[in-house]
């Protein structure tokens, strides 16, 4: 199985902290989730320190998730097996003789055992005291044998031995080595007595280890703290989710007289604070896909603003509105963030300056190197640190303030609407800054400052910062937060040692206000629906970097000659590449011609981390470009960026070939027709990085449905079973007769019950659809087992 994720390397540290979070989309049939702790070596292979293996059953037995320290175990090569083998086994009776035919067809996804990242597999079969082997297939993890091995089932009678009840046929896969012993790749066993009762055993079978019990050595290898949660979901066809999407969209397009009876309001009420961030992310993606992100955010923001009496508490809670704005920025503005911050963040990492303002944290060994008088040298360090911080901070703020044109139009329109809602709610001149704080609170406090603090988590860097750089980033993030707060908290905190930066911060505030005024100076009418759906500004380079492009004409060349290193740029309009970043001549592909962006099976070229970009030319003919990435994280990032850029293309293909056409056949489905329809369904989502995934409306709506299903009883009790108009408060009763209030309250009560009933009906319809699919799968599984 291909490595799905790889964390950053923490150098020279026996107590590393990663803090990295990944979302993996695993196949329903997965068995184990393994975590390997590696020691990275700049020369040679990385060393394995230890591993943790969690079974699917163990993870599923913790519905709230696993959050604990788990001891690492030793890695036994004979236990490190993976992949499946395709077999057909049956007994043939002929002229009073019984022969067992074991048809070894192929295997897939075997463990790599050779330095080249492949293996030389062969199969060894044990049955009834006999041993037979297949041929050796060189340099592959996806071997095709198509050999029939025959065993004499009557041999035990001739030798006066008995076939015991626990007799088995054992199929083992090995990696052949010219020097030294062969390496074990896995095995599968079948009881012979069961085989004699069935007409045949046929299918793909998971390869298993020898069965040694893993021991954790009582923590001698160390321990890893993990947070793991498994959510199993069946994604239905799109048509089943349309009623729920229409109900959600209706809340925005046709707002009710009373906003607290819409599905969005109900969803927020029944959701936990812990789940709100994920709900916000899914809703943002759903409404982006509908071209309604701005109205959606405006609806939530208006609700939040009108309910807030004290402007100082505006958007301070983890409400659906604040979480949705935060996730919206992460979805639409990551390329913008990279364009603004990456150059200065890279410089901070490269320069590794020692910066410290806190007297309690200044390294005394450094002070002695500067002067014999500690107090003077400490002041020198603080003065030097102050100048360096002001220099970095000045560059950061210049980059942000000059970035108005790079900011995605849809984000500017969303901020413009937010500005208007806050200004209307708090018109008093004493609250002049509130409309600026509302925007800067999101843009600076929840976007720029966190990205400066932890660049790795925003894909600004491949590795975490070292201790010295991390401290510099923390001080800069604190300063950016103070600027985002428009200096309101200056002098009130415990960190008075930050005071030397206060004059610079105060001088910057007027520039920030001017920047925010320019940011919202956008004609929202001219931001078309397509722009509102688009996730990138046309001028922004979404992603760039070196990749290895496979030469189409180099079919018969040795692998290392068929891949050429090229520098790639991706924008919303073109994918271009050349020999180097400075090379004047570029080749380019229009993004609107992309039909699919998919992974490539490792067996296609015996290479890892490969993807294919399928395009159509003007005549409608398909062309495939094969590209190799340096690691799995890079592969996922490119897959995500390319799919997101091409998500609305009209010619997207429904299926593709995960292999390659080589030796006159497809390596995946073995078809000999080069133009035959693809054998696998194409994807619109990738496996990693919540905010870098493209839109996948079915998966997103499924998650919303799941939350509504969990809160269904709460909805029913609150709005239908125990709903009561109640009695008027003094404020409500003043100025209107009691009968008029009762009539109005009853009307509201009826509307809320009707809206809840509609939502519950949609939930019930989706539940029935899921049940129908489950029944169908059970029936198919039963029929399949009867067939076997």
DRENGU-996488 format. One record per atom (N, C-alpha, C): residue in one letter; x, y, z. Coordinates in steps of 0.05 Angstrom, whole numbers, plus 5000, padded with zeros to 4 digits. Example, Ala and Ser with C-alpha at 12.3 -4.5 7.8 and 13.67 -1.06 7.14 Angstrom:
BEGIN
A526448865156A524649105156A526449345156S525749555142S527349795143S525850015157
REM end
This chain:
BEGIN
X501749765000X500050005000X501750255000X501150444983X502750684982X502550855007X504750965016X504751135040X502851375036X500751395052X498851615047X499751885058X501351885079X502252145090X505152115101X506452345103X509052355115X509252625129X509952625154X510152875169X512753005163X513053245173X515553385170X517653255188X520153295182X522353185198X523053385220X523253285245X524153445267X527053365273X528853545267X531753485269X532853495297X534553295303X536153295329X534253325353X532253155355X530353185377X529252905384X529552825409X528452565417X525652595428X524652835431X521952885440X520553075421X520152985396X519053165375X516053225380X515253455371X512453535370X511753605341X509653475330X508853535303X506353705301X504253625315X501853785314X500553795286X501053585270X499953575242X497453405241X495553505226X492953365224X492353295195X491553045191X490952945164X488252815163X486852845141X484352695136X484952495114X484652235120X485152025101X482451905092X482151875066X479851745055X480651455049X480051275067X480950995064X478750825051X479550615037X477550425027X476050285049X473450225045X471850095066X473149835075X474649705058X475649435065X478449445077X479349675087X482049685099X482149525125X484449425132X484649255155X486249385178X488449515171X490149635192X491049915184X491550075204X492750335200X495450335215X497650365200X500250345213X501650605213X503050665235X504650905238X507550825243X509350915226X512250855228X513751115237X515351085257X517051305265X519751245253X520751435237X523251395222X525351595231X527851515227X530151685231X531151765204X530852015196X531652095169X534652115167X535751995146X538652015141X539052165114X540852355114X541352505090X542752335069X544152125078X545551945060X544451665066X543651515045X542651245049X539751245056X538751005065X535950975071X535351065100X532851155104X531951235130X531750985148X532251005174X532150785192X529450785206X528350545210X525750515224X526350495254X525150675269X525450675299X523450475311X521050485301X518850315311X516250375297X514250215304X511650255291X509350215311X507050315302X504550255316X502550165295X501249945300X499249845281X496549835296X494549965285X491849975296X489949825277X488549625287X486649485270X484149655266X482749605244X480249745239X478249705262X478249455272X476349385294X476949555319X479549585325X480349725349X479550025346X480150145323X479450425319X476450465320X474950275308X472050305307X470750265335X472250125353X471150085380X471350335397X472550555386X472750805401X471251015384X468551025386X467051205370X467751505373X468651575397X469551855402X472451905394X473751695385X476451725376X478451625397X480951575388X483151495405X484851735410X485551785435X487352005442X489051915465X491451805458X493051695480X495951645470X497751595489X500451525483X500451215478X501751135457X501950855450X504850775446X505750565459X508550485456X509250375428X511550445419X512450345393X513350055395X512949895374X513849615373X516049585353X517549365356X519649295337X518449235310X519949275289X518949205262X520348945253X518648745249X519648485240X519148465210X521248435194X520848435164X518748225155X518647995170X516747785162X513847865168X513448075184X510748165191X509948405173X511848515159X511348755143X510348665115X507948555114X506848465089X504448635081X503948635056X501648795045X500848675019X498548765009X497748684982X495848444982X495048364958X493148144954X494147964931X493047724931X493747534910X491147424898X491147394872X488747304857X489047004851X487246844862X487446544860X484846424851X485046194838X482746024833X483545744839X482245614859X483045354869X480645164867X480944934855X478744734854X479944454851X478344264858X479143984856X477943864831X479643714816X478743594791X478843284795X476643154789X476542854791X476642744763X478542564758X478842454731X479942164733X478341974724X479141684724X480041604752X478341654771X478741574799X481141704812X482141914800X484342074811X483342354817X484142454840X483342724847X485842904846X485643124831X487843314829X486943594837X488543724853X487843994861X489344194842X487744364830X488844564812X488944834826X491344934829X491645204841X492545394819X490645554810X491245754788X492146014800X494746064799X495846314810X495846514787X494046714789X493746904767X495647144770X495347284792X496947534795X496847624824X498447824830X498447954857X498648254853X497948404873X498048694871X498948824897X500249044894X501049214917X502749054937X504648894927X506448754945X508448944958X509548864981X511449034995X514049044978X515249284977X517849304963X520049194981X521749024970X523848904986X526648974975X526749084951X529349144939X529949444940X532449514937X533349794939X531849964918X531149844895X529849984874X526950054880X525949954903X523150014911X521249804899X522249584888X520549374876X521249114890X520448884878X521148624887X521348434863X522348194868X522447984847X520747754857X518147774855X516347584869X516047314854X515747114870X514746854860X512946734882X511346534874X509446414892X510246124898X510146044923X510745774931X508245664945X507345434935X504845314945X505345044958X504345004982X504644754997X501944624999X501744364991X499244224993X499743924994X498743805015X498743505017X501643405015X503543535029X506243445029X507843505004X506743654986X508043724961X508544024960X510644114946X511344394944X511944454914X510544664904X510944744876X511245054876X512745154856X513245434854X512545544826X511845804825X511445934800X514146044790X514046174767X516446304757X516946564773X519346664771X520046924784X519547154764X518047354774X517547584757X519247814767X521147904751X523148094760X522048384762X522948514783X522548804787X519648904784X517948804801X515148894800X513848834827X511948994834X510248954857X507448864849X507048834822X504448764811X504848534791X505848294800X506548084781X504047944769X504347854744X502347694731X503647424725X502647204738X503746934733X502046774713X499446754719X497646594703X498646314699X499446184722X500445914721X498645734738X498245484728X496645284742X498545074755X498445054781X500044854796X498244624804X499044374797X497344144802X498443974825X496643884843X497443724866X495843464866X497143244871X495842984873X494542954900X491842954901X490442934926X490342654937X490942444921X490842164930X493542064939X495542244941X498142154948X498242044977X496642154994X496742065022X495741785025X493941695007X492941425009X495141225002X496741294981X498841114972X501041104994X501441315009X503541315029X502441245056X500041135057X498741045082X498641255103X498241495094X497841715113X495041825110X494141975130X491442075129X491442375126X489342465112X489042755109X487542855133X488942995151X487743085176X485843315171X484043355192X482043565189X483143845186X485543885199X486744145198X488744185175X488743995155X490444025132X489644265116X491744395105X491144645090X492744645064X491944825046X493544905024X494645175030X497245205030X498545455038X499845585014X499145835008X500245984985X501946204996X504546194991X506346395001X507646554978X508046804982X509346974962X512047064973X514147034957X516847104965X518247284945X520147434956X521847604938X524447454934X525047384909X527547244903X529947424904X532047334918X534547484919X536747304908X538447424891X540747274880X542747204902X543147394920X545047364942X543547374968X544047184986X542647185012X539947035010X538447055032X535946905033X533647075021X531746925011X529347054999X527747195021X526247405014X524647565033X521747485031X520547455054X517647375056X515847605049X513847565032X512047775023X509147725033X508547495045X505847445055X504847175046X502647095059X501546835053X498546835058X497246625047X494346575052X493946275053X492146185071X491645905075X488645835072X488145595062X485345495059X485145215069X483145145086X482844875096X482044685072X483344455071X482744275049X480044145051X479044095076X476443975078X474244165068X474544425073X472644615063X472644625032X475044595021X475444614992X473944374979X473944144992X472643914980X469543934981X468544114997X465644154998X464644374979X466544534969X465844754951X466744694923X465244794903X466244744876X468844884869X469345114882X471845264876X472145494896X474645574900X475245814915X476446004895X475246244892X476146424871X475946714881X478046874874X477847164881X480547274890X480447524900X482847654911X482847604941X485247534951X485547464979X487847624991X487347735015X489247895028X491547725038X494047815033X496447675043X496847745072X497547535088X497747565117X500647495126X501447595149X504147525160X504047245172X506347165182X506546895194X505046885221X504547115233X502847115257X504347155283X506747265282X508247325307X506847545322X506847515349X505547715365X507347955370X506348195364X508048435368X508348495397X510748565406X511148645433X512248935433X511249085453X512049365453X514449425470X515649225482X518149255498X517849455520X515349485529X514949665552X515749955548X515650045524X516350315518X519250375514X520950165511X523850215508X524450355481X522650315462X523150445436X521850725435X520550805456X519151055457X516151025452X514751245452X511851235449X510951465431X508651435419X507551645401X504851715410X504351975413X501652055420X500052095395X497751965393X496051975370X493252055377X491952205358X489052255359X487952145333X486451935336X485351795312X482351765315X480851835295X477951795295X477051685268X475451475269X474551355244X471551425240X470951525216X468251575208X467651425183X465951235184X465251075161X462651185149X462751245123X460351365110X460151255082X457651205074X457051125047X456151375032X457451445010X456651674995X454751584973X452251684974X450251614955X450551774929X449251684908X449251844883X448052124888X448952314871X448252604876X445252654879X443652514863X440752574863X439452554891X440552374908X439352334934X439852574953X441952734947X442652964965X441353224956X440153224932X439053474921X436953594939X435053444950X433053574968X434253714992X436353595004X437653735027X439053985018X440553964995X441954204985X439954424978X437654354966X435654554959X434454684984X434154525005X433154635031X435154825043X437754755042X439754935052X439955195036X439855165010X440055394992X437655574995X435355455000X432855615004X433155805028X434555715048X435055885072X436356155064X438056135043X439656365035X438156535014X436956394994X435656544972X433056654980X431556514997X428956605006X428756615036X430156805049X430256805078X427456825090X427056675111X424556675125X424156935142X421756985149X421157225165X422557195192X422656965202X424056905227X426456725222X428856835225X431256695216X431756445232X430556425257X431256185273X429555945267X428155945243X426655705235X427855595209X430255675202X431455575177X433155325184X433655145164X435354915170X438154985180X439255215170X441855285179X441955355209X439855495218X439655565247X439355305263X437555135254X437154875268X439654715269X441254705247X443654555246X445654655267X445854925270X447655035290X446754965318X444154965323X443154915350X443754625359X443554435340X443854155348X446754055347X448554225336X451354135333X452954205358X454954045363X456754095385X458854295377X460154425396X462254615390X464554475376X465154225384X467354075372X466854025342X464353975335X463753905307X463254145289X463154385301X462354625286X464354695264X466954655270X468854725250X468554555225X468154295228X467754115205X465154185191X463054245206X460554315193X460954575177X462254765188X462755015174X464354965148X466354795149X467954735125X466154615103X464454425111X462754295091X460754485079X459554655096X457554855086X458855055067X461255145074X462755335057X463155205029X463954955029X464454825003X461854784987X459754705001X457154674988X456254934975X456355154989X455455404978X457355524958X459955464960X461855544939X461155394913X460455144916X459754984892X457155084879X455455214896X452955324885X453255614875X455655724879X456056004872X454756194891X454256094916X452756254936X454356294962X456956294960X458556324984X458156594997X458056814982X457657074993X454957105007X452657034994X450157045007X449956865032X451256635031X451356455054X452756595078X455156705073X456556835095X455057085104X453857225086X452357465094X449957395112X448657175105X446457075122X447357025150X449556865153X450556805180X451557045194X453057215180X454157455193X452057645202X449957685186X447757865194X446457755219X446057495220X444757375243X446557415268X449157385265X450957415287X451057705296X451157895277X451458175284X448858275298X446558205288X444058305300X443558185328X444757955334X444457845361X446457945381X448458105371X450658195388X450058485398X449758515424X449258775436X451858925441X453858785451X456458915458X458358875434X459159085421X460959055398X463658935405X464458945430X466958825439X466958525438X464558405437X464358115437X463658005409X463658175389X462858095362X464857885351X463757665342X465257435330X467457325348X467057355374X469057245393X468556955400X466056865395X465356585401X465956405378X465756145382X466155945361X463455885348X462056095339X459456065327X459855955298X457555875286X457655775258X458656005240X457856255246X458656475229X461656515230X462856525254X465756575256X467356345245X466456095249X467855865238X467655855208X465355935197X464955925168X466756135154X466956375166X468756575154X471656475155X472356355177X475156255180X475756035159X473855845156X474255625137X474155735108X472355925103X472156045077X474856165067X476256305085X478856415078X480856195071X480755975086X482655755081X482055615055X479555615046X478855485021X479655654997X478855914998X479256084974X481856244973X483156274996X485356464996X488156345003X488456085001X491055975007X493156064986X492656064960X494656164941X495356464946X493256614954X493756904961X495556924985X495056765005X496756755029X499656695022X499956495005X502656414996X504056644981X502656774964X503856994948X504757214966X503157274987X503857495005X506057425025X505857195037X507657135060X510056955054X509956795033X512056605028X514856725026X515256935010X517957045008X519157125035X517657265051X518757355077X519057125096X517256935096X517556695114X519956535106X520456505080X522856365071X525456505080X525356775080X527756925088X528256895118X526156885134X526456855163X527656575168X526756375154X527756105158X530756095150X531356225127X534156205117X536156355135X535256585145X537156755160X537656665189X535556525201X535956405228X537056605249X536156845249X537157045268X536256985296X538057055315X537257025343X535857285352X533257245359X531557475366X530157415393X530357595412X529057565438X528657835451X526157885460X525558135475X525058085504X524257845511X523657775539X526157735555X526757905575X529257885591X529457615604X527257485611X527357225624X528257005606X528057055580X528656845560X531356885545X532657105550X535157165536X537256965545X538556845525X540656645530X543156775542X543756705567X546056825581X548656755568X548856525556X551356465542X551956655519X549856745507X550156935485X551057205495X549957285518X550657545529X553557555537X554657335547X557457345555X559357365531X558457265508X560057285484X560257565474X558257735481X558158005470X559658195488X559358155515X560658345533X561058225560X563058325575X563458235602X561258335621X560058555613X557958675630X555258575620X554058405637X551658265628X549358455620X548958665637X546758855632X547058985605X549459075598X549959205572X549459015549X550458775552X550158575530X547158495527X545758485549X542858425547X541358645532X542058885538X540859115524X541559105494X544059025489X544859005461X543258805446X542758575459X541158365446X538258465441X537158605461X534458705458X534258915436X536259085435X536259295413X536559165386X538358975384X538758835359X536258685351X534958545370X532558395365X530258585356X530058815369X527959005362X528259095333X530659165325X531159245297X530459025277X531258785284X530758565266X527758505264X526358515287X523458475287X522058695271X522858935275X521559165260X522059135230X524459035223X524958995195X523158775183X523058545196X521258325187X518358415186X517558545208X514758625211X514058835189X515859015184X515359215163X514959075136X516658875130X516358735104X513758585103X512958455125X510458315126X508058505121X508058725135X505758915133X505759045105X508059105094X508159215067X506959015047X507658755050X506658555032X503658525034X502558545058X499658515062X498258765052X499258995059X497859245052X497959295022X499959195008X500059224979X498858994963X497258834977X496158594964X493258614956X492158854955X489258884950X488458744924X489958784903X489258664877X489558364876X491258254893X491657964893X489457814909X488057954926X486057834943X483757734926X482857484929X480757374913X478257544913X477057614890X474657794889X472457694907X471957434908X469757334924X470257394954X472757394963X473357454991X472957754996X473757914977X473358204980X470358274982X468758144966X465858194967X464658104994X465657885004X464657785030X465357985052X467758095051X468658295071X466958545068X466358625044X464758865039X461958835052X460758595049X458158545061X458258555091X460458435102X460858425131X461158705142X462758875128X463159155136X460459305138X458759255118X456159395117X454359315140X454259055145X452558955167X453359065194X455959075199X457059175224X456559475226X456959625205X456559915205X453659975210X451859825198X448959875202X448059815231X449359605243X448559525270X449759715291X452159825286X453459995306X454260255293X452260425288X452760685273X453960905291X453960865317X454961065336X457861125329X458661385328X461461465323X463361345343X462461285367X464161155387X465060875378X463460755360X464060485351X465260485322X466660705316X467760745289X469560515280X471160405299X473060205293X471859925290X469359885299X468259615300X468159485272X467459655251X467159545224X469959455213X472059595223X474759505215X475559255230X474959255256X475759025273X474358765264X471958785254X470558545245X472058405222X473158575203X474658455181X477458375190X478858555204X481658495212X481758265231X479658235247X479558005265X479757735250X478457725227X478657485211X481257475195X481857695181X484057695162X486757675177X487057825199X489657825213X489857625235X487757615252X487857445276X487457145269X485757085249X485056815243X486356705217X487856875204X489056785178X492056845176X492757095175X495557165172X497257085197X496257155221X497857105245X498256795249X496156625247X496756335250X498656225229X498456335205X500256235183X503156315189X503656555201X506356635209X507356465232X505556405250X506256245274X507055955267X505555825249X506055555241X505855525211X507955605197X507955595167X507555315156X508455115170X508154845160X505254765156X503554845175X500754775175X499254925153X500455125141X499155275119X500655225093X502355015093X503854935069X505755155059X506455335077X508455545069X511255425070X511655215086X514255075088X513754775090X515754625080X515554335082X516154225110X517754375125X518654285151X517854495173X517654395197X517154575220X519654745225X519254975238X521455145245X523155035267X525755095267X527355015290X526755205314X527955155337X527155295361X527655595358X529855675346X530455965344X528556105325X528155985301X526256095282X523456105292X522755895307X520055875318X519456105337X521556185353X521156405371X520856665356X522356705335X522056945318X519256965307X518256735296X515556725285X513456785306X513856685330X511856735352X511757035358X514057165360X514057455366X512757615343X513257535319X512057675296X509057625295X508157375301X505257315302X503857485323X505157515347X504057685368X503657975358X505658075344X505558345335X503358385314X503158185296X501058195275X498258185288X498058025309X495458015324X494758285335X496758415347X496258685359X495458885338X496658865314X495959045292X493058975283X492358715282X489658635274X487658735294X488458755319X486658865340X486559165341X487959295321X488159585319X489259705344X491159555357X492559665380X490859685405X488459575406X486659615429X487659475454X489159265451X490059115475X492859205484X494059385470X496859465477X496959575506X498959475521X499459575548X497759435569X495859265560X494059145580X494858855587X496658735571X497358455576X499658435595X500458185600X502658125618X505358165605X505458155579X508058165565X508958455559X509658595580X510458875578X513058895563X514558675561X517158695546X516658735516X514158705507X513558755479X513159055474X513259215495X512759505493X514459655472X517059585469X518659725449X517559705420X515859505415X514659485388X512059645386X511059745408X508459875407X508360125389X510460295389X510360525371X510060445342X511560235334X511360145306X508560045300X507359885319X504659775315X502660005312X502860205330X500960435329X501260585303X503660615293X504060755267X502860605244X502660345246X501660185224X498660175222X497260235244X494360205245X492860365224X493760615220X492360785200X492760665172X495060545167X495560425141X493760175137X493360035159X491559795158X488759875152X487760085165X485060185159X484760265130X486760405120X486760485092X486660235074X488260035081X488359785066X485559645066X484259645089X481559515091X479559665075X479759935075X477960095058X478260025029X480759995020X481259924992X480359644986X480659465005X479859185002X476959154996X475259315009X472359285006X471359474984X473159624972X472259794950X472259634924X470159464922X469959284900X467059284891X466659274864X463959274853X462858984854X461158934874X460158664878X458458574855X457158754841X455458674819X457158554796X459658644793X461258544771X462758294778X462558194803X463757944810X461757724803X462157604780X460157414769X459957164786X457957004779X457656754794X460056574789X461156584764X463456414759X465856494777X466156764780X468356854798X467756774827X465156774834X464556694862X464956404866X464756244844X465255954846X468255904844X469656074829X472556034825X474056064851X475955884855X477455894880X480156034878X480856134854X483356264850X483056524835X484656724841X484956964825X486556894800X485656984776X487056904751X490056964751X490857174765X493757254764X495457094783X494156944801X495656804822X496856534811X499356484817X500456224812X499656044835X497955844828X496855674849X498955504862X500655384845X502755214855X505055204835X507455184844X509755164827X511954994839X513654884823X515954734833X516954534813X519154404820X520354204802X518853944804X518353814781X517153554779X518653404757X518253144756X519552984735X517352904714X517652994690X515752944669X516752714652X514952524646X515752294630X515652364600X517752294586X517752334557X515952134543X514052234528X512152054515X513451874494X515551974481X516851814460X518951614472X519451634498X521551464510X520451204520X518751064506X517450824516X519450604522X521450574505X523250344508X525850414523X526050664532X528450744546X528550644574X530950624585X531250554614X529850774630X528650694652X526850874668X528151144673X530751144682X531951394690X532251594667X532151494642X532351674619X529651774609X527551644618X524851724608X523651954623X524852024647X523752244663X525652484662X524552714656X526152954654X525253154675X527153274689X526453474710X525553734697X523253834704X522154074693X520854244715X520954514711X519654684731X516854754722X514854704739X512054734731X510754974746X508955114731X507355324743X504455254737X502655284757X499855244753X498355504761X496755604742X494955824748X492155724742X490155894746X487355804740X486955774710X488855874694X488555864665X490355674651X492855644660X494755474646X496455304665X497355074655X499454914668X501854934649X503955064658X506355104640X508854994653X510854944637X513354824647X515654894629X518054894641X520454944626X522854814640X525254844629X527554704641X528354814668X527755074673X528455194699X526655434703X526455544728X524755774733X525456014715X528056044708X528956274692X528856224662X528255984654X528255924625X526056074611X526756194589X524956374574X522756224559X523555984548X521655834531X519955654549X517355684548X515555514564X513555374547X512955124554X510754974542X508355004561X505955014550X503655054567X501254894557X499454824576X496954684571X494754854583X492654924567X490355064579X488954894600X488455004623X487154854644X484354754635X482954914618X480254834611X480254584593X482654494584X482754244568X483253994585X483654034611X484153804629X481553644633X481753384629X479453204631X479553034657X481852994667X482152834692X484952864703X485252854729X487852864743X487752634763X489452434758X489252184774X492052084781X492051924803X494451774810X495051554789X497551464788X498251244771X499251014788X498150764782X499050534796X502150504795X503250414817X506150384817X507150174797X505449984790X506349774771X506549874743X505450114737X505550224709X508450274700X510050404718X512750464711X514750374733X513650224753X515150144777X516350394791X514750604792X515550854804X513350944824X514151054846X512251154866X511551454860X509351544873X508551824874X508251934845X506751794829X506251884801X503351954797X502952154780X500252234772X500152264742X497752274731X497352314703X495352544699X495852704678X494052924671X493052864643X490452814641X489252734616X487852984604X488553054579X487453294566X486253214539X484853404527X483753374500X484753604483X485553534458X486353744440X483953854425X484354034406X482154164391X480453964376X481653744368X480153534353X478753334372X479053374398X477753204417X479352944423X481852934414X483552704419X484852724446X484852494461X486052504488X489052494488X490352624507X493252614511X493752584541X495752424548X496352374576X499252454582X499552614602X502252694612X502652554639X504852404641X505552264666X507652434681X507152474707X508952634723X509552494749X512152504757X512952394783X513652614802X512552594827X513052794848X515152674867X516352854883X518652764899X517752604924X515252644933X514252484956X511152494955X509952344973X507052314973X505652574980X506852734998X505552985005X505453174981X507653184966X507753354942X505753254921X505552994919X503552874900X500752964907X500052944933X497353024942X496853324937X498853484942X498453774938X497953844908X499553714890X499153764862X496453654852X495653414861X493053304854X490853494863X491053594887X489053774898X488854034882X491154154877X491254404862X490154384834X491054174820X490154134792X487154074791X486153904809X483353844809X481654084816X482654244835X481054484842X480954684819X483254714805X483354904783X481554814760X481054554757X479554454734X476754344742X475854414766X473454284777X470954344760X470954574746X468554644731X468854604701X470954464693X471354404664X469054234653X468254294628X465954164617X466553874607X469153824601X469753564589X470953364608X470353384634X471553194654X470652904648X472552724649X471952444642X470752294667X468952104662X467851954685X469651724694X471451634676X473151404683X475951434669X477851274679X480651294669X482051034673X484451004663X486150774668X488250844689X488250714713X490350774733X493050674725X493250504704X495750404695X496650554670X498450424655X499450554630X499350344608X499250434583X499150254560X502050184553X502849944560X505649854555X505549564545X507349494527X507549224516X504849134504X503549324490X501049274476X498749204493X498749294519X496349254536X496449454559X494149494571X493949664595X494949504619X496749614635X497849474658X495749434680X493549584679X491549564700X489449354694X488149364670X485949184664X486748974642X489248994632X490348814613X488948814586X487349024581X486049054555X488149124534X487749014509X489749054488X488949294470X486549404474X485549634458X486349884472X488150044460X489150284472X486850484478X484750484461X482550684464X480250584481X480550344493X478350234509X477650424532X475150424540X474150594562X475650524588X476250724604X477650694629X476450494648X478050364664X477050144682X476550244711X477150494717X476650604744X475250874743X473650934763X472251184764X474151414771X473751634758X475451874764X474651994791X476352154802X475852274828X475652584826X474152694845X474052984847X475253084873X476152894890X477252974916X479952834920X481552944937X484052804945X483952724974X485952604984X485852485011X486852655033X488152875027X489453025049X488853325048X489053445072X488953735074X486153845070X484753885093X481953965091X481554205072X483254415076X482654655061X483954655033X485454445027X486554435000X485054234982X483054104994X481353924977X479554084959X479053994935X477054124918X474254054928X472254164914X469554124922X468553834915X467253714934X466153444930X463353444943X461353564929X458753624942X457353384954X457653144942X456252914953X457352844981X460052844983X461352775009X460752995030X460653245021X460153465039X457253455050X455353405032X452553395040X452053145058X453452925052X453152685069X453952745098X456052905102X456952975129X454753145143X453653335128X451453505139X449053325147X448353145129X446152955135X446752795160X449252705163X450052545186X449652705212X450452965212X450053135235X447053175242X445453215221X442653255225X441352995236X442352765226X441252515236X441852475265X444352545274X445052525302X443352705320X442552935308X440953125324X437953115319X437052905305X434252885297X432352885322X433052725341X431352705365X431152975379X433453115381X433553375393X431753575378X431853565352X430153735335X427153675340X426553425340X423753345343X422653435370X424253385391X423253465418X423053765421X424953915410X424954205414X422854345398X422454255373X420754415355X418054285349X417654035356X415053905349X413653795373X415053615387X413653475409X413053655433X414953825441X414653985465X414654285459X414054345434X414054625426X411554765437X411954995450X409755145462X410255445458X408155585448X408455875444X409256025469X408355915492X409156035517X407656285524X408556445543X407256695551X409156925544X407957155539X409557385530X411157505553X413557605547X415057755566X413858025568X414658185589X413658455592X414258625567X416658585556X417458745533X415758675509X415158415506X413558325483X410658415486X409658415511X406858475516X406358775514X408358945519X407959235518X407259325490X405359495487X404659615461X402959435444X402259195453X400459025437X398658865455X396358805446X394458655462X395358365465X394458245487X395257965492X394257785470X391857835460X390757665439X392357695413X393257935407X394857975383X397557835386X398757845410X401257705415X400957405412X398757305423X398257015421X397956925392X396557095376X396057025348X398757025333X400457225338X403057245325X404857015334X404756955360X406456745371X405656475359X402956425357X401956175346X402856145317X402756375302X403556365274X406556285272X408256405289X411056335289X411456045296X409955955317X410055675326X409355485303X407255555288X406455375265X408555375243X409755605237X411755615216X414255455224X414955475250X417355335259X416855035258X414454945266X413754665264X413854565235X412754725217X412654645189X415454625177X417154815184X419954815174X421454575185X421054515210X422354285222X421454025210X418754005205X417653765193X418853715165X419153935149X420353905123X423253795125X424753905144X427553815147X427553525156X425853445175X425753175184X424952985162X423153065144X422452895121X424852845103X426353055098X428753025081X430752835094X431152865120X432952685135X431952395133X429352355136X428252085135X428551965107X428152125086X428452015059X431351925054X433252085064X436052005060X436651755077X435451735100X435951495117X434851245103X432551275090X431351045076X433150965052X434151175038X435951115015X438450965024X439551045047X441950905058X441150615065X438850575077X438050305085X437650135060X436550245038X436150095014X438750005001X440750185002X443450114991X444749905008X444349915035X445549715053X444249445047X441649435044X440249185038X441249065012X441549234991X442549144966X445349024968X447149154984X449849054987X449848795002X448148765022X447948505037X447048285018X445048345002X444048144983X446148064963X447648254953X449848204934X452048034947X452648094972X454747944987X453747654991X451247624998X450147355002X450147194976X449347314954X449347174928X452147104920X454147284926X456947224919X457946994935X457346984961X458346764978X457046494969X454446504961X453246254951X454546164925X455346364909X456746294884X459446154889X460846254909X463346124916X462945844928
REM end
